[in-house]
Amino acid sequence: MLFVITAIDKEASLGLRMETRPAHLAYVKETGVLKLGGPFLDARGEMAGSMMIIDVADIQAARIWAGNDPYAKAGLFESEDVRSWKAVANNCGAAL
């Protein structure tokens, strides 16, 4: 089942994000559940949050995965939201 995780970084936390990024990327690779993801950018073009689509069994597994992300454990996020999601179209507009 697919879930979207959206998270907004705390103010002035780019340093923490960069320090934690190698551990975050290792976690993503190790767990193998990420389907699509990347950072939100602020007005200066600097990373300021995250959007990730993961494929796990249920909402509880999604929340556990999000909570175990090194970014979350480091206290990077001001806010975080986990929601179930259904893919219905690809970049060509075709139904999936």
Contact map, one row per residue, 1 for C-alpha under 8 A:
111000000000000000000000000000000000000000000000000000111100000000000000000000000001100000000000
111100000000000000000000000000000000000000000000000011110000000000000000000000000001110000000000
111110000000000000000000000000000000000000000000000011110010010000000000000000000111100000000000
011111000000000000000000000000000000000000000000001111000000000000000000000000001111100000000000
001111100000000000000000000000000000000000000000011111000000000001000000000000011110000000000000
000111110000000000000000000000000000000000000000111100000000000000000000000000011100000000000000
000011111000000000000000000000000000000000000000111000000000000000000000000011111000000000000000
000001111100000000000000000000000000000100000001110000000000000000000000000011110000000000000000
000000111110100000000000000000000000000000000001110000000000000000000000000111100000000000000000
000000011111100000000000000000000000000000000001000000000000000000000000000111000000000000000000
000000001111100000000000000000000000000000000000000000000000000000000000000001000000000000000000
000000000111111000000000000000000000000000000000000000000000000000000000000000000000000000000000
000000001111111110000000000000000000000000000001000000000000000000000000000100000000000000000000
000000000001111111000000000000000000000000000111000000000000000000000000000000000000000000000000
000000000001111111100000000000000000000000000000000000000000000000000000000000000000000000000000
000000000000111111110000000000000000000000000000000000000000000000000000010100000000000000000000
000000000000111111111000000000000000000000000000000000000000000000000010000100000000000000000000
000000000000011111111100000000000000000000000000000000000000000000000000000000000000000000000000
000000000000001111111100000000000000000000000000000000000000000000000000000000000000000000000000
000000000000000111111111000000000000000000000000000000000000000000000110010000000000000000000000
000000000000000011111111100000000000000000000000000000000000000000000010000000000000000000000000
000000000000000001111111110000000000000000000000000000000000000000000000000000000000000000000000
000000000000000000011111111000000000000000000000000000000000000000000100000000000000000000000000
000000000000000000011111111100000000000000000000000000000000000000001110000000000000000000000000
000000000000000000001111111110000000000000000000000000000000000000000000000000000000000000000000
000000000000000000000111111111000000000000000000000000000000000000000000000000000000000000000000
000000000000000000000011111111100000000000000000000000000000000000001100000000000000000000000000
000000000000000000000001111111111100000000000000000000000000000000000000000000000000000000000000
000000000000000000000000111111110000000000000000000000000000000000000000000000000000000000000000
000000000000000000000000011111110000000000000000000000000000000000000000000000000000000000000000
000000000000000000000000001111111100000000000000000000000000000000000000000000000000000000000000
000000000000000000000000000111111100000000000000000000000000000000000000000000000000000000000000
000000000000000000000000000100111110000000000000000001110000000000000000000000000000000000000000
000000000000000000000000000100111111100000000000000111100000000000000000000000000000000000000000
000000000000000000000000000000001111100000000000000111100000000000000000000000000000000000000000
000000000000000000000000000000000111110000000000000111000000000000000000000000000000000000000000
000000000000000000000000000000000111111000000000011110000000000000000000000000000000000000000000
000000000000000000000000000000000001111100000000011100000000000000000000000000000000000000000000
000000000000000000000000000000000000111110000011111000000000000000000000000000000000000000000000
000000010000000000000000000000000000011111000011111000000000000000000000000000000000000000000000
000000000000000000000000000000000000001111111111100000000000000000000000000000000000000000000000
000000000000000000000000000000000000000111111111000000000000000000000000000000000000000000000000
000000000000000000000000000000000000000011111100000000000000000000000000000000000000000000000000
000000000000000000000000000000000000000011111100000000000000000000000000000000000000000000000000
000000000000000000000000000000000000000011111110000000000000000000000000000000000000000000000000
000000000000010000000000000000000000000011111111000000000000000000000000000000000000000000000000
000000000000010000000000000000000000001111001111100000000000000000000000000000000000000000000000
000000011100110000000000000000000000001111000111110000000000000000000000000000000000000000000000
000001111000000000000000000000000000001110000011111000000000000000000000000010000000000000000000
000011111000000000000000000000000000111100000001111100000000000000000000000000000000000000000000
000111100000000000000000000000000000111100000000111110000000000000000000000000000000000000000000
000111000000000000000000000000000111110000000000011111000000000000000000000000000000000000000000
011110000000000000000000000000000111100000000000001111100000000000000000000000000000000000000000
011110000000000000000000000000001111000000000000000111110000010000000000000000000000000000000000
111000000000000000000000000000001110000000000000000011111000000000000000000000000000000000000000
111000000000000000000000000000001000000000000000000001111110110000000000000000000000000000000000
100000000000000000000000000000000000000000000000000000111110110000000000000000000000000000000000
100000000000000000000000000000000000000000000000000000011111110000000000000000000000000000000000
001000000000000000000000000000000000000000000000000000011111111000000000000000000111000000000000
000000000000000000000000000000000000000000000000000000000111111100000000000000000000000000000000
000000000000000000000000000000000000000000000000000000011111111110000000000000000000000000000000
001000000000000000000000000000000000000000000000000001011111111111000000000000000100000000000000
000000000000000000000000000000000000000000000000000000000011111111100000000000000100000000000000
000000000000000000000000000000000000000000000000000000000001111111110000000000000000000000000000
000000000000000000000000000000000000000000000000000000000000111111111000000000000000000000000000
000010000000000000000000000000000000000000000000000000000000011111111001000000000100000000000000
000000000000000000000000000000000000000000000000000000000000001111111001100000000000000000000000
000000000000000000000000000000000000000000000000000000000000000111111101100000000000000000000000
000000000000000000000001001000000000000000000000000000000000000011111111100000000000000000000000
000000000000000000010011001000000000000000000000000000000000000000011111110000000000000000000000
000000000000000010011001000000000000000000000000000000000000000000001111111110000000000000000000
000000000000000000000000000000000000000000000000000000000000000001111111111110000000000000000000
000000000000000000000000000000000000000000000000000000000000000000111111111100000000000000000000
000000000000000100010000000000000000000000000000000000000000000000000111111100000000000000000000
000000000000000000000000000000000000000000000000000000000000000000000011111111000000000000000000
000000001100100110000000000000000000000000000000000000000000000000000011111111000000000000000000
000000111100000000000000000000000000000000000000100000000000000000000011001111110000000000000000
000000111110000000000000000000000000000000000000000000000000000000000000001111110000000000000000
000000111000000000000000000000000000000000000000000000000000000000000000000011111000000000000000
000011110000000000000000000000000000000000000000000000000000000000000000000011111100000000000000
000111100000000000000000000000000000000000000000000000000000000000000000000000111110000000000000
001111000000000000000000000000000000000000000000000000000010011001000000000000011111000000000000
001110000000000000000000000000000000000000000000000000000010000000000000000000001111100000000000
111100000000000000000000000000000000000000000000000000000010000000000000000000000111110000000000
111100000000000000000000000000000000000000000000000000000000000000000000000000000011111000000000
010000000000000000000000000000000000000000000000000000000000000000000000000000000001111100000000
000000000000000000000000000000000000000000000000000000000000000000000000000000000000111111000001
000000000000000000000000000000000000000000000000000000000000000000000000000000000000011111000011
000000000000000000000000000000000000000000000000000000000000000000000000000000000000001111111111
000000000000000000000000000000000000000000000000000000000000000000000000000000000000001111111111
000000000000000000000000000000000000000000000000000000000000000000000000000000000000000011111100
000000000000000000000000000000000000000000000000000000000000000000000000000000000000000011111100
000000000000000000000000000000000000000000000000000000000000000000000000000000000000000011111110
000000000000000000000000000000000000000000000000000000000000000000000000000000000000000011111111
000000000000000000000000000000000000000000000000000000000000000000000000000000000000000111001111
000000000000000000000000000000000000000000000000000000000000000000000000000000000000001111000111
